[in-house]
Amino acid sequence: MAHFKKKSPATIYLLNLGCSKNQVDAERILGEFAAHGVRYVESPEEADLLLVNSCGFIESAKEESIQEILTLAQSKRSDQQLLVAGCLSQRYGDELRSEMPEVDLMVGTYRPGELVQKLTLAPAPNCADCMNRRIRIDGMTHHAFIKVAEGCNRNCAFCAIPLIRGKQVSTPPEELIAEIQGLHATGVKEISLVAQDLSFYGRERGGPQTTLHHLVEKIVRETEVDWIRLCYAYPALITPELIELMANEPRICKYLDIPIQHGSDAMLAKMHRGYTKRGALIMLRKLRKAMPEIALRTTLLIGFPGESESDIEELLELVEEVRFDRLGCFTYSEEEGTAAARSKDPRVDPEIAIERAERIMAVQEAISGERNEKLIGRELKVIVDGADEGGTAHFVARTEWDAPEVDNIVRIVEGNATPGEFCRVRVVDATPFELDAVVV
């Protein structure tokens, strides 16, 4: 570890890696520095501080984080300091400190005020104030992720998140309301509620008025944000009250991200998911009955130890029966310390796992294509994300059925629109993952 010099920096460059929850942490860190006069710059050459907010979720993410740290270390000037934070350094901090002497300071996952205290002579800022001072880093000033909880109380066999971030701690509703109100005042029109397990929100505290349903109800009542989107909801805890609220409140996007992970009961049991294929189907049918046009998104984990061809056939049956609107596949990555890593079940050859995932995505592509073709001729409300830089359309937008970065897009091929604003369009063409539309 390089010798760390405590000083008052003027500028900071931040490279954020990993998920939307990590992005929220990164934006809060920048907000803390901004509160003490440290300016965020988008080029490492301009910065006094170089910060990598690392990801350690799966092997490929670890490799990317290490490579990015080394790249910055190689180009670092003598008057710059290199900092590392996030999941990778939380889990492997001692090892990384000995192997990366170029890093000047290494901390773990986000703790309010920690870096400001270590990097400057200033006291730690107020936690709630930091939530309202987030510095946006994705260029999408009309949308914001709202992290409603830290950690996870699940024990999914494949996941190392509880080992990295600990048990779930939900943010008090009043703090989240203040954050959303502050973001709305800066122009945010759409929020996505995220957590490792969104549907478990508040349950570790117990008592009345502490569930996700109550939080969303409070957001609807006490904020004016236009679109409220729910992401990463565990299927077993989606309550009738939440479904009713989603169905009846027009500001809640008719969209739900439910990571099913598999369609085989044998695999779900090995993964420690705590529900069966039938249980998941019952929940999905309830959602579709209450909201016929809801977009259901899921992610699937392919190649888990012990997975057989018959398990994949069961999963394909589920995909074809449910006809998910959005779907992503990931192949298994063995993470040390997890139950899956200790399993005696035979490992699936990575190439076989990739081939299985490709088969599933081919089925999903056909489903998505059929769904999108049915939208041709319809008028839809969209939010405009920006100009189609380097593309053939005028603007890129999204419907309420699409979360940023991971879902379908609407290409506005005719007419004028304003980035960050809503407009109405008519769909004129469709591919499996894109709609072409004109401004109405």
C-alpha positions as CSV (number, residue, x, y, z in Angstrom):
1,M,0.0,0.0,0.0
2,A,1.4,3.4,-1.0
3,H,1.9,6.0,1.7
4,F,-1.3,7.9,2.2
5,K,-1.1,11.6,2.5
6,K,-4.1,13.3,4.2
7,K,-4.8,16.6,2.3
8,S,-7.6,18.7,1.0
9,P,-8.1,17.7,-2.7
10,A,-9.8,20.0,-5.2
11,T,-11.0,17.5,-7.8
12,I,-12.0,13.8,-7.8
13,Y,-12.5,11.3,-10.7
14,L,-14.7,8.3,-10.0
15,L,-14.9,5.1,-12.0
16,N,-18.0,3.2,-10.9
17,L,-18.3,-0.6,-11.6
18,G,-21.1,-3.0,-11.0
19,C,-24.8,-2.6,-10.3
20,S,-27.3,0.2,-9.8
21,K,-26.9,-0.1,-6.1
22,N,-23.2,0.6,-6.4
23,Q,-24.0,3.6,-8.6
24,V,-26.1,5.1,-5.8
25,D,-23.2,4.6,-3.4
26,A,-20.9,6.3,-5.9
27,E,-23.2,9.3,-6.3
28,R,-23.5,9.7,-2.6
29,I,-19.7,9.6,-2.2
30,L,-19.4,12.4,-4.8
31,G,-22.1,14.4,-3.0
32,E,-20.1,14.2,0.2
33,F,-17.0,15.5,-1.5
34,A,-19.0,18.2,-3.3
35,A,-20.4,19.4,0.1
36,H,-16.7,20.0,1.1
37,G,-15.8,21.8,-2.1
38,V,-14.3,18.9,-4.0
39,R,-15.3,19.0,-7.7
40,Y,-16.2,15.9,-9.7
41,V,-14.3,15.7,-13.0
42,E,-14.9,13.2,-15.8
43,S,-11.2,12.8,-16.8
44,P,-8.6,11.2,-14.6
45,E,-6.0,13.6,-15.9
46,E,-7.8,16.5,-14.2
47,A,-8.2,14.9,-10.9
48,D,-6.3,15.0,-7.6
49,L,-8.1,11.9,-6.4
50,L,-8.7,8.8,-8.5
51,L,-11.5,6.5,-7.1
52,V,-12.5,3.1,-8.3
53,N,-15.8,1.9,-6.8
54,S,-15.3,-1.8,-7.4
55,C,-17.6,-4.8,-7.9
56,G,-16.9,-8.2,-6.6
57,F,-20.2,-10.0,-7.4
58,I,-18.9,-12.7,-9.8
59,E,-15.5,-13.6,-11.2
60,S,-15.8,-11.5,-14.4
61,A,-16.7,-8.5,-12.3
62,K,-13.7,-9.1,-10.0
63,E,-11.4,-9.3,-13.0
64,E,-12.7,-6.1,-14.5
65,S,-12.3,-4.2,-11.2
66,I,-8.7,-5.4,-10.8
67,Q,-7.9,-4.5,-14.4
68,E,-9.3,-1.0,-14.1
69,I,-7.4,-0.4,-10.8
70,L,-4.2,-1.5,-12.4
71,T,-4.8,0.7,-15.5
72,L,-5.3,3.8,-13.3
73,A,-2.3,2.9,-11.2
74,Q,-0.1,2.7,-14.3
75,S,-1.1,6.2,-15.4
76,K,-1.2,7.8,-12.0
77,R,1.0,10.9,-11.5
78,S,3.0,11.5,-8.4
79,D,0.7,14.2,-7.2
80,Q,-2.4,12.0,-7.6
81,Q,-3.8,9.5,-5.1
82,L,-5.5,6.3,-6.1
83,L,-8.4,5.1,-3.9
84,V,-10.4,1.9,-4.0
85,A,-13.8,1.2,-2.5
86,G,-16.7,-1.1,-3.0
87,C,-17.5,-4.8,-2.9
88,L,-14.1,-6.1,-4.1
89,S,-12.1,-4.3,-1.5
90,Q,-14.7,-5.1,1.2
91,R,-14.2,-8.8,0.6
92,Y,-10.6,-9.0,-0.4
93,G,-9.1,-5.9,1.2
94,D,-6.2,-7.5,3.1
95,E,-5.1,-9.5,0.0
96,L,-5.4,-6.5,-2.3
97,R,-3.5,-4.2,0.0
98,S,-0.5,-6.5,-0.1
99,E,-0.7,-7.1,-3.8
100,M,-1.5,-3.6,-5.0
101,P,1.1,-1.2,-3.3
102,E,0.1,1.4,-6.0
103,V,-3.2,2.0,-4.2
104,D,-2.9,4.8,-1.7
105,L,-6.1,4.1,0.3
106,M,-8.5,1.2,0.3
107,V,-11.8,1.0,2.0
108,G,-14.8,-1.3,1.7
109,T,-18.4,-0.8,0.8
110,Y,-20.0,2.7,1.3
111,R,-20.1,4.1,4.8
112,P,-21.4,7.7,5.0
113,G,-18.6,10.2,5.5
114,E,-15.8,7.6,5.6
115,L,-13.8,8.8,2.6
116,V,-14.3,12.5,3.3
117,Q,-12.9,12.0,6.8
118,K,-10.0,10.0,5.5
119,L,-9.2,12.3,2.6
120,T,-9.7,15.7,4.1
121,L,-9.6,17.4,7.4
122,A,-13.4,18.0,7.4
123,P,-15.8,16.2,9.6
124,A,-18.2,13.6,8.1
125,P,-21.3,15.1,6.5
126,N,-24.8,14.4,7.8
127,C,-26.0,11.1,6.3
128,A,-29.4,12.4,5.2
129,D,-27.9,15.5,3.7
130,C,-25.6,13.3,1.6
131,M,-28.6,11.5,0.2
132,N,-29.9,14.8,-1.1
133,R,-26.5,15.9,-2.5
134,R,-26.0,13.0,-4.9
135,I,-23.8,13.9,-7.9
136,R,-25.3,12.1,-10.9
137,I,-22.8,10.1,-13.0
138,D,-24.8,8.4,-15.7
139,G,-25.9,11.6,-17.6
140,M,-29.5,10.7,-17.2
141,T,-30.7,13.6,-15.0
142,H,-34.4,12.7,-15.4
143,H,-34.0,9.2,-13.9
144,A,-32.5,8.1,-10.5
145,F,-32.0,4.8,-8.7
146,I,-33.2,4.9,-5.1
147,K,-31.5,2.3,-2.9
148,V,-34.0,1.5,-0.2
149,A,-31.9,-1.1,1.7
150,E,-28.4,-2.4,2.2
151,G,-27.4,-6.1,2.4
152,C,-29.6,-9.2,2.1
153,N,-31.2,-11.7,4.5
154,R,-31.5,-14.4,1.9
155,N,-29.2,-17.4,1.7
156,C,-29.2,-18.2,-2.0
157,A,-26.6,-20.8,-2.6
158,F,-24.9,-19.0,-5.5
159,C,-24.7,-15.5,-4.1
160,A,-21.9,-13.9,-2.1
161,I,-23.7,-10.5,-1.5
162,P,-24.6,-11.4,2.2
163,L,-20.9,-12.2,2.7
164,I,-19.9,-8.9,1.3
165,R,-22.6,-6.5,2.4
166,G,-24.1,-8.3,5.4
167,K,-27.7,-8.6,6.6
168,Q,-30.4,-6.3,5.3
169,V,-30.7,-2.9,6.8
170,S,-33.6,-0.9,5.3
171,T,-33.4,2.9,5.0
172,P,-36.1,4.7,7.1
173,P,-39.0,5.8,4.8
174,E,-38.7,9.5,5.8
175,E,-35.0,9.6,4.6
176,L,-36.1,8.0,1.3
177,I,-38.9,10.5,0.9
178,A,-36.6,13.4,1.5
179,E,-34.1,12.0,-1.1
180,I,-36.8,11.6,-3.7
181,Q,-38.2,15.0,-3.1
182,G,-34.7,16.5,-3.4
183,L,-34.1,14.6,-6.7
184,H,-37.5,15.6,-8.1
185,A,-36.6,19.3,-7.4
186,T,-33.6,18.9,-9.6
187,G,-35.6,17.5,-12.5
188,V,-35.9,13.8,-11.8
189,K,-39.2,12.4,-13.2
190,E,-38.6,8.7,-12.9
191,I,-37.2,6.7,-10.0
192,S,-36.3,3.0,-9.8
193,L,-36.5,1.5,-6.3
194,V,-33.6,-1.0,-5.9
195,A,-32.3,-3.3,-3.2
196,Q,-30.8,-6.7,-3.2
197,D,-34.2,-8.0,-2.2
198,L,-36.7,-5.1,-2.7
199,S,-39.7,-7.1,-1.5
200,F,-38.1,-7.7,1.9
201,Y,-37.9,-4.0,2.6
202,G,-38.6,-3.1,6.2
203,R,-39.3,-6.7,7.3
204,E,-36.1,-7.0,9.4
205,R,-37.5,-4.2,11.5
206,G,-40.9,-5.8,12.0
207,G,-43.9,-4.0,13.3
208,P,-46.7,-2.3,11.3
209,Q,-46.3,0.1,8.4
210,T,-42.8,-1.2,7.5
211,T,-43.3,-3.2,4.3
212,L,-42.6,-2.3,0.7
213,H,-46.3,-1.7,0.2
214,H,-46.3,1.0,2.9
215,L,-43.1,2.6,1.5
216,V,-44.5,2.8,-2.0
217,E,-47.8,4.1,-0.7
218,K,-45.9,6.8,1.2
219,I,-43.9,7.7,-2.0
220,V,-47.1,8.1,-4.0
221,R,-48.7,10.2,-1.2
222,E,-45.7,12.5,-0.3
223,T,-43.8,13.0,-3.6
224,E,-44.7,14.2,-7.1
225,V,-42.3,12.1,-9.1
226,D,-44.1,10.9,-12.3
227,W,-42.9,7.3,-12.7
228,I,-42.2,4.9,-9.8
229,R,-40.5,1.6,-10.9
230,L,-39.9,-1.5,-8.8
231,C,-36.8,-3.6,-9.4
232,Y,-35.4,-6.9,-7.9
233,A,-38.6,-8.1,-6.1
234,Y,-38.4,-11.6,-4.6
235,P,-41.5,-13.6,-5.8
236,A,-42.5,-15.1,-2.5
237,L,-43.0,-11.7,-0.8
238,I,-45.1,-9.8,-3.4
239,T,-48.2,-9.1,-1.3
240,P,-51.9,-8.7,-2.4
241,E,-51.7,-5.1,-1.0
242,L,-48.7,-4.3,-3.2
243,I,-50.4,-5.7,-6.3
244,E,-53.6,-3.7,-5.6
245,L,-51.6,-0.5,-5.2
246,M,-49.6,-1.1,-8.4
247,A,-52.8,-1.8,-10.3
248,N,-54.7,1.3,-9.1
249,E,-52.0,3.9,-9.0
250,P,-51.1,5.3,-12.5
251,R,-47.8,6.8,-11.4
252,I,-46.5,3.3,-10.5
253,C,-45.0,1.8,-13.7
254,K,-46.8,-1.4,-14.8
255,Y,-43.5,-3.2,-14.6
256,L,-42.0,-5.6,-12.1
257,D,-38.5,-7.1,-12.1
258,I,-38.7,-10.6,-10.5
259,P,-35.5,-12.7,-10.7
260,I,-37.0,-16.2,-10.9
261,Q,-33.6,-17.8,-11.6
262,H,-34.9,-21.2,-12.8
263,G,-38.0,-23.2,-13.7
264,S,-37.0,-26.6,-12.3
265,D,-38.0,-27.4,-8.8
266,A,-34.8,-29.4,-8.3
267,M,-32.7,-26.4,-9.3
268,L,-34.8,-24.0,-7.2
269,A,-34.2,-26.2,-4.2
270,K,-30.5,-26.5,-4.8
271,M,-30.3,-22.7,-5.2
272,H,-32.1,-22.3,-1.8
273,R,-34.7,-20.0,-3.4
274,G,-37.5,-20.9,-1.1
275,Y,-40.3,-21.3,-3.6
276,T,-41.4,-23.8,-6.2
277,K,-42.1,-23.4,-9.9
278,R,-45.8,-23.7,-9.1
279,G,-45.5,-21.0,-6.5
280,A,-43.8,-18.6,-8.9
281,L,-46.4,-19.3,-11.6
282,I,-49.2,-18.5,-9.2
283,M,-47.6,-15.2,-8.3
284,L,-47.0,-14.3,-12.0
285,R,-50.6,-15.1,-12.9
286,K,-51.9,-12.9,-10.1
287,L,-49.9,-10.0,-11.4
288,R,-51.1,-10.5,-15.0
289,K,-54.7,-10.8,-13.8
290,A,-54.5,-7.6,-11.9
291,M,-52.5,-5.8,-14.6
292,P,-53.0,-7.4,-18.0
293,E,-50.4,-5.0,-19.6
294,I,-47.8,-5.4,-16.9
295,A,-44.2,-6.0,-18.2
296,L,-42.7,-8.9,-16.2
297,R,-38.9,-9.0,-16.3
298,T,-36.8,-11.8,-15.0
299,T,-33.3,-13.1,-14.9
300,L,-32.3,-16.8,-15.1
301,L,-29.1,-18.5,-13.8
302,I,-27.9,-21.3,-16.1
303,G,-25.3,-23.9,-15.4
304,F,-25.8,-24.2,-11.7
305,P,-24.0,-27.4,-10.3
306,G,-26.1,-30.4,-10.9
307,E,-28.2,-28.8,-13.7
308,S,-29.4,-31.4,-16.2
309,E,-30.9,-31.3,-19.7
310,S,-34.3,-32.1,-18.2
311,D,-34.0,-29.1,-15.9
312,I,-33.4,-26.9,-18.9
313,E,-36.5,-28.4,-20.6
314,E,-38.5,-27.5,-17.6
315,L,-37.2,-24.0,-17.6
316,L,-38.0,-23.6,-21.3
317,E,-41.5,-24.8,-20.6
318,L,-41.8,-22.0,-18.0
319,V,-40.4,-19.4,-20.3
320,E,-42.9,-20.4,-23.0
321,E,-45.8,-20.5,-20.7
322,V,-45.2,-17.2,-18.9
323,R,-44.0,-15.4,-21.9
324,F,-41.9,-12.9,-20.0
325,D,-41.8,-9.4,-21.5
326,R,-38.1,-9.0,-20.6
327,L,-35.6,-11.7,-19.8
328,G,-31.9,-12.0,-19.2
329,C,-29.7,-15.1,-18.8
330,F,-26.5,-15.4,-16.8
331,T,-24.2,-18.5,-16.5
332,Y,-23.1,-19.7,-13.2
333,S,-20.0,-18.3,-11.6
334,E,-18.6,-20.1,-8.6
335,E,-18.0,-17.8,-5.6
336,E,-16.0,-18.9,-2.7
337,G,-17.8,-19.1,0.7
338,T,-21.1,-19.9,-0.9
339,A,-23.1,-23.1,-0.5
340,A,-22.9,-23.8,-4.2
341,A,-19.1,-23.7,-4.0
342,R,-19.2,-26.4,-1.3
343,S,-21.7,-28.5,-3.3
344,K,-20.7,-32.0,-4.3
345,D,-23.0,-31.8,-7.4
346,P,-21.2,-32.2,-10.7
347,R,-20.2,-28.9,-12.4
348,V,-21.7,-28.0,-15.7
349,D,-19.2,-27.4,-18.5
350,P,-19.1,-23.6,-19.1
351,E,-19.5,-24.1,-22.9
352,I,-22.6,-26.2,-22.3
353,A,-24.0,-23.6,-19.9
354,I,-23.5,-20.9,-22.6
355,E,-25.2,-23.1,-25.2
356,R,-28.2,-23.6,-22.9
357,A,-28.4,-19.9,-22.2
358,E,-28.3,-19.2,-25.9
359,R,-31.2,-21.6,-26.5
360,I,-33.3,-19.8,-23.9
361,M,-32.5,-16.4,-25.3
362,A,-33.5,-17.6,-28.8
363,V,-36.9,-18.6,-27.4
364,Q,-37.2,-15.2,-25.6
365,E,-36.2,-13.3,-28.7
366,A,-39.1,-14.9,-30.6
367,I,-41.5,-14.0,-27.8
368,S,-40.2,-10.5,-27.6
369,G,-40.6,-10.1,-31.3
370,E,-44.2,-11.2,-31.3
371,R,-45.0,-8.9,-28.4
372,N,-43.4,-5.9,-30.0
373,E,-45.1,-6.5,-33.4
374,K,-48.5,-6.3,-31.6
375,L,-47.6,-2.7,-30.6
376,I,-47.3,-1.4,-34.2
377,G,-49.9,1.3,-34.7
378,R,-50.4,2.0,-30.9
379,E,-49.8,5.3,-29.3
380,L,-47.6,5.2,-26.2
381,K,-46.3,7.5,-23.6
382,V,-42.5,7.5,-23.4
383,I,-39.8,9.3,-21.6
384,V,-37.0,10.6,-23.8
385,D,-33.5,9.6,-22.6
386,G,-31.6,11.6,-25.2
387,A,-30.5,12.1,-28.7
388,D,-29.5,9.0,-30.7
389,E,-25.9,9.9,-30.9
390,G,-24.3,8.2,-33.9
391,G,-27.5,6.3,-34.7
392,T,-30.1,6.6,-37.4
393,A,-33.0,7.8,-35.2
394,H,-33.6,11.3,-33.8
395,F,-34.0,10.3,-30.1
396,V,-33.9,7.3,-27.9
397,A,-36.8,6.8,-25.4
398,R,-38.4,4.2,-23.1
399,T,-42.0,3.2,-22.2
400,E,-43.1,2.5,-18.7
401,W,-42.4,-1.2,-19.5
402,D,-38.7,-0.6,-19.8
403,A,-36.0,0.2,-17.2
404,P,-32.9,2.1,-18.2
405,E,-29.9,0.2,-19.5
406,V,-31.3,-3.3,-19.3
407,D,-34.6,-3.2,-21.3
408,N,-36.0,-2.3,-24.7
409,I,-35.8,1.1,-26.3
410,V,-38.0,3.2,-28.5
411,R,-36.2,4.9,-31.4
412,I,-38.0,8.1,-32.3
413,V,-37.4,8.2,-36.1
414,E,-39.6,11.2,-36.9
415,G,-40.6,14.4,-35.0
416,N,-39.0,16.5,-32.3
417,A,-38.7,15.7,-28.6
418,T,-36.9,17.0,-25.6
419,P,-34.5,14.8,-23.6
420,G,-35.7,14.3,-20.1
421,E,-39.3,15.0,-20.9
422,F,-42.4,12.8,-21.7
423,C,-44.0,12.7,-25.1
424,R,-46.5,10.6,-27.0
425,V,-45.4,8.5,-29.9
426,R,-47.0,6.1,-32.4
427,V,-45.2,2.8,-33.1
428,V,-44.5,2.3,-36.8
429,D,-42.1,-0.7,-36.7
430,A,-40.7,-3.3,-34.3
431,T,-37.8,-5.7,-33.8
432,P,-37.5,-8.0,-30.7
433,F,-35.8,-5.4,-28.6
434,E,-36.6,-2.1,-30.2
435,L,-39.6,-0.1,-31.4
436,D,-39.5,2.6,-34.1
437,A,-41.9,5.4,-33.5
438,V,-43.0,8.9,-34.6
439,V,-44.0,11.8,-32.4
440,V,-47.7,12.2,-32.2
